[in-house]
Structures are given as C-alpha cells and as structure tokens.
Amino acid sequence: MQHGSREWKRCRNRRVIVCGLPLPVDPWAPTIDSQSIASQLFAFSLFPYIGFLYFITKSKTAPNLTLFGFYFLLAFVGATIPAGIYAKVHYGTSLSNVDWLHGGAESLLTLTNLFIVLGLREGLRKAQNSQDDEKTPSPNSGLEEEEEEKKNKRGNLV
C-alpha cells in the first residue's frame, strides 16, 4: 500500500514499518499504549547512561561522592523495576499508586540526589581552596624567606 512517498505495511501484531523503520506501535492509531512506549524508552535510556558512567569514570574529574551518586542511581533503577512488578501483580496498579512502594523507591532517588549534590559541593570547595592557596602566601613562607636572608648575610660576613 502506498501513501505519498511512504510505504507502510500492517503486521498481525500491529507493528508498522514506516520509512523502513519498524515501530512497536502504529503511530497513527487513535489509541497508543503509553505504558509500552515508556518501558521501551526506559530500557533504551540505560545504554546512554552507562556510556555516561564509563566516560565520567574514565575522565577522573568528578568528585568521588558525586561519582558514587551517579552509580547509586542504578540502585534506584534496580529497586524500582521489581517494585513496579510487585505493585502490578499484587495490587493491580502501577507503582505510583502504591504509596509505600513508591515512597521507598523515591527515597533511593533522594539519596542519589544528595550524594551528587554533596559531592559537587565538596569539589567546588576543594577548587576554591586550591585557588585561595595559590593567591595568598602561607604564613610560614615569610619566615622562611627571612631565615634565608639571615643565612645569606652571615655567609657574606665570613
């Protein structure tokens, strides 16, 4: 069947090929199952995130606590998936509608955010302290210079 310049074919399980790309749902259907689209997007989003973790770890520029926070987000994901399945099986609804499960999962996300923010705060403070140390001489540096001058004077006198 041809429609304009696009070729599309209907399969038995409502999969459609549009412009040569297989799509899991018919994009022109009046009802689209948002749950299936969301779960597929969620699964595919893990690949770029794992790539992000690889490169931020390899760069060694992130503070340790921040890096831990980014990795801890995987614990949130790992806990949310079984909690969502449990909510669907035992309560017949999504995770967001079961308060005690949803709250427990979201507490892991809160911990993740705290780790990231506290790590970034630590990194900013270290950067600020290193800039301050470069700009201002240490209190002992003046004494060391005076001692060297005294030694030089004594050496010149002898």
Buried (B, 14 or more C-beta within 10 A) or exposed (E): EEEEEEEBEEEEEEEBBBEEEEBBBBEEEEEEEEEEEEEEEEEEEEEEEEEEBEEBEEEEEBBEBBBBBBBBBBEBBEBBBEBBEEBBEEEEEEBEEBEEBBEBBBEBBEBBBEBBEBBBEBBEEEEEEEEEEEEEEEEEEEEEEEEEEEEEEEEEEE
